[in-house]
Amino acid sequence: MKITAIKTYAVKVGIRNQLLVKIETDEGIFGWGESGLSGREKAVVGALEHYAEFLRGRDPFKIGSLWQEMYRSQYFEGGRVLQAAVSAIDIALHDIKGKALGVPVYDLLGGKQRDHIPTFATTFAAPGPEMIDQAKMLVEHGWTALRLSPAGHEEKQIYEPREHIAATAKWLVKAREELGEDVVLGIDYHHRLTVAEAASFCQKMPSGTLDFLEEPIRDESPGAYEALRRLTDVPFAIGEEFSSKWQFQPYIERDIHQFNRLDVCNVGGLTESMKVAAWSETHYVDMMPHNPLGPICTAATIHFCAAVANFSWLETRASPAETHLGFDSSDFFSTQPRLEGAVYPVSDAPGLGVEVNEDLLAKQSFEFWEAPHLKRRDGSVTNW
């Protein structure tokens, strides 16, 4: 079997652009992958065009070898753009191999360790009574792990952390009181805080209020996270923007965090994800994968979650609290993962188990989208 074509579809599907990649072979078997670099899909398309030049004619079964060749056979190796391209290709190659062998992708990763994948769901209301009502509704629907909403994320231009952390902390304490001790509660700060701001936020709540704090500060400096660790006892969930095992290395080896927000569509696909998971297992760090994209990403991540021992929850954006997203992707993906209550069943279909309407994809166009460029009130730029 040989690779004959690598096709890219950077198109608007529902509320967001998706970058889907189809790899075709001379035996008629094809695979689908997805890239995760949201907002910079065009850059990844360019990288995919470069990789396609030497991947055509190659054996798609040699997934590990092709991964190494894509990573090492260039002077400027790695980085988020290139690894997002490698991720999509790697996932598609696993889809091909699973289909060719007649086995689900999880069998290529060592076999299934669980029959369904627990998820965590996210509220979208600002901290207040509505946020707590949404959380209670999710618990009634079966969720035992929730990610709550910080204040200030609804503002599109101005963000001042100190104006929001006190209000957020107050309502998180109330949420814990209302929801009880058995529900897992976390919050995502989208790396908007400094070490001092994140420490102040945590210190405004009794110990045990939060079960995880996601992405409180930027990730470039592991030492900064170590400084924050000394100032709070809240477990950290980080890593969704990491693009290789090397970025995870200092966090794992120095025992800085407790949950890996690994993204299979950014880190280097399933090949790299399994290495990060195994390494994390030696330090008792659990996988809590990032999963904000489309059904290809969800399916690949489900297979990953099924095959690893050190797993906690998978992110889902399909809960009843996020019906405001308002899009049914069935026309584009006739077969795709579907929640059953608060869990995803693990498909036993060959490959990823997703069917894609390529003709409909081809009719869609790309729509440029730019994340909000947030500023402080003094006019300086801050993190989105």
Disulfide bonds with the S-S distance in Angstrom:
none
